[in-house]
Amino acid sequence: MLPMAFIPAHKEAEYLSVDQITIALHGDTLIICNQALASVADLQALPAAQYIIHIGQLESQIVQMAVWDAATPLPETLASIDLRASFDLIGEMLWALAGRASQIATFYRTHRFCGVCGAATKPLTHEAACECTACGHRVWPRVSPAVMVLIQRGREMLLARSPHFREGMYSALAGFVEPGESLEQCAHREVLEEVGVTITNLRWFESQSWAFPHSLMLAFFADYVSGEIVCQPEEIEDARWFSPDDLPPLLPGKASIAYRLLQAGLKENP
């Protein structure tokens, strides 16, 4: 998550400053040099960025993002890395800052035209928003809430795997909140839809901004009530009850709230 000392901001800039924290994006990926975030000096090898924005301040340092189109060739001195894979390389704090930058960049890339009349939009210089050049319709970055639930039955936890997961990986159940739905309603509905069981005693854990591409993950514990596991076709490949003594071969990575939720569950019921 973003450091508590971070203050969000949004201001267009003309150039990159060498003494600030720099997040450089190549389409959807981070630009790195020698296994670290590329510095302003490293980025001089590239043509001018599409845009540069100050996205906040961390204590005395401005956090600046610069964006290049994915088609821009990278010199041999630079490389790109998927944001999800960069956690171990750049650390939690920079990863969280890069997540904010990535979400803003995704917003601009996917809102170049008005959803009302189809005309071109223009980014505003003083806030993260796009305004239609024809009808004036204004939009802001999308945040999509998703609920995650770790179901407990004594010492056992119900974990499932999506067909999109890496081989052998299981995690807690999760799903997006529907319009008009509360977080609690979403938790009960998703669990019943995905694995066919009912739950009670929903308990808050914590939340995490998840920049893939614009989610807000909200995690809960819950207790099992009834039902046999029936996997939702095309959504859940497998689901089982796991004890702390017999966990799946692969759990979610340390960057995710799912990892922290599972670790908290194991600590609660060793």
N, C-alpha and C positions, 0 to 999 in steps of 0.2 A: 504494500500500500504506500501511498505518497507519504513522505516524512511529515510529521506534525508541523515542522518549521517551514514547510513549503506554502507559499501564497500564490494561488492561481492568478494569472493575468493573461492578457491577449493584446499584443501591440505589434503591428507590422514594422519591420526593420529593413534598412537598406543594405547592411553588410553584417558579417559575422565579427564579433569581438573576440579577441584572443584570450581574454581573461575570464570568460564566462563558461558555464557548462553547456556543451554543444551536443545536440542529438541530430545526427544526419540520417536522412531516410532516402533509400533508393527504391521507390515504389512502396511495397509493403515490408521491405527489409531494412535492417540497420546497416550503415556503412561502418566498417571497422578497419583498423590498421594495426598490424602486429598484435593481434589478439586483444585489442582494446578499442573503445570508441574512437573514431577518427577525430583528430584535432583540427582546428582551423587551418593550421599549416599543412596538414595532410590533404585537406580538401581543396587546396589551391590547384591541385592537378586536374580538377574537374571544371567544366564550363560553369557559367553563372547558374545559381540555384533558381528553380521556378519561383520560390518565395522563401522568405526568412521571417520568422515570427518569434517574439519573446513570449513564451507560454507561462512564465511565472518566475518567482524568485525563491531561492533557497538560502536563507540567512542573508549574506551580503552579495551573493552571486545571482545574476540573471541566468535563467535557463532558456536557451535559444534553440529553435529547431530550424533546420534547413532541409528542403525537399527537392529531390531530383526525380525526373520521370524514370520508370523502370527500364525504358529503352536506352537511357544514357549509358554509353560504354564506360566501364570502370577501368582505370589504369592498373597495371600489375601491382602497384603499391597498395591498392585498396581492395577490399572484398566486402561482400554482403552476407548477412546472416539473418535467419528467421528470428523474429522477436522472441518466440517461445523458446528457441534453443539458446538464446543469449544469456539466460539467467545466471548460469554458473560462470560465464565469462566476465560479465560486467557487474554482478552483485545486485542485491535486492533494491537498493536505493535508485541506482541509475536505471534499472529495469523498470521500476515504477514510473520514473520520469519519461522513459522511452515509450511506455504504454500510453501516457497522456498524449505525447507527440503523435504517436501512431493513430490514435482515435481522431485527433483533429485533422490529420492528413487524409484519413479515410473519408471523413465528412466532406472535405473540400472536393475530393476526387469523385464522390458519388452524388454531389449536389450542384453540378455545373449547369443544370437546366431546371426550370421551375416545374414543380409538380402540379401547378394549377393551370398555367397557360402554355408551358413548353418553351418559353423564351429563355435566353441565357441569363444566368445569375451573376452577380459580382460579390466577391468576399468583402465584408466590412473590415475596416482597418482597426477599429477600436474594440471589437468583440468577436467571439467565434460565432459567426452567423453569415448567411448568404442571403442576398436580397435580389428579387427578380428585377431585371432592367425594364420590363414592360408593365407588369401589374403591381409591383411593389411587395409581393408576397415575401415574407421573411421566414427563414428556417434556422434552427440551431442544431448542434450535434445531437444525434440520437443516443439515448441510453436505454438498453433493453434489460429489464430485471429478469433474473432467472433464480429459481429456488432450488436448493440442494438439500437433500434429506438423508441423514444416516439413521437407519432403522435398527434398533437394538432389541434383542430378545435374550434376556439374561446376559451371558458373556458373548453371545453371538451377534454379528453384524450382517445385515443383508447388503451384499455388494453385487453389482451388475456390470456387464461390459457391453458397450455399443459396438456395432460392426466396424465403426471408424477408429476404435482404440488400437493402440499397438498390441501386438500379439501377446496374450497372457495377462493383460492389464485389466483390473476391475476397480470400480470406484463407487461412490455413493450415487444414488439416483438424483437426477436433476431435470428441470424443464422450465421453459419460459412462461412467464405470467401472461394470462390472457387478458384482453381489455375488459375492464369492469370487475376483475377478480382480485381478491385480497391475497397476500402472501400465504396466509393460512389455508385458504381455499385451494390455491395452486398446489401446495404441498400434498394435501389429501388427494386431490384429483390426479396429479402426476403419478403418485405412488400406486393408486388403484389402476390407472391406465397401463402403466409400464410393467408392473409385476403382479397385479391382482390381489394385493393385500390391503387391509385397513390398519390405520395407525391412531395413536392417541398421545397425549402429553407432549405436544410439540414445544420444543425449547430452543430459544435463540442461541446461536453460537457466535458468528461474526460475518462480516461481508468483505468482498474484494472486487475492485474494479478489474475487469478481465477484458483486455483489449483484443479480442478475437471475434468480431472486430470492435464491438461496442457494448459489451455486456456488463451488468452489475450482478455479481453472484451473491446470494443471501442464503447462508447456511443454517440448518437446524438439526437438532437431534429429535428423534421421535421413538416411541415405544410401539412394538408390534401388538396388534389386537387379535386379528384372525385372518384366515385365508391361506390357500396354497399358492405357491409361486407359479404364475402363468405369464410368460414373457410376451410383451407386445410385439407382434410381427413387424419386422423391418426397423424397429427402434432398439430392441434389446436382444442381443445375441444369446446371452446366458445370464442367469442370476442365481445366486446360492447364498446360504447361510455359512458364514466363516467364523471360526473361533480364533482367539489370539494365538492358539497353538497350531493353527492350520490356515495360514493366510494365503492368498493367491500369489503366484510367482512375481507379479509386478503390480505396484501401487502407483498412484499419480505422483508426478514430480514435485520437488520441494517448493517450486514457484507457485503452486496452486493452493487455493483454499481447501480443496479436497484432501490434500495431504495433511494439512493441519487439523481438519475435522476428523480424519481417521486416526491420527495420532492422539488427539484428545479422547476419542472413544476408547482406544486401547488403554490409555492411562486411567480412564474412569472405571473400566472393567478388565483389569489385568488377568 
